[in-house]
Amino acid sequence: QPGVPPEEAGAAVAAESSTGTWTTVWTDGLTSLDRYKGRCYHIEPVPGEESQFIAYVAYPLDLFEEGSVTNMFTSIVGNVFGFKALR
């Protein structure tokens, strides 16, 4: 969104597509989220596009079922494309 720093947007995408939620839930205290959270490790501008950026996000393998492309695809793509905070 306009006015949001790219670092903040990248961190929000990493959180929302791994362990983050906009709602506090009782399970928040059960595990250490540091082990499971996605991390935005690099941001670069889109060449020729003002105020557009590419965010590179790494995810722990423990988030995904082994051998399940469907699980990985829906976890990442479904969450990110449905993330209304981004344009």
Number of C-alpha atoms within 10 A of each C-alpha: 12 9 6 11 10 19 16 11 18 22 17 21 25 24 20 18 24 22 15 16 12 7 6 8 8 7 7 12 8 7 9 9 13 9 12 16 19 23 20 20 13 12 15 12 13 11 9 7 8 8 13 15 16 13 18 15 17 13 18 12 10 9 16 15 11 10 8 9 11 10 13 16 12 13 15 16 12 12 15 18 13 10 14 9 11 14 8
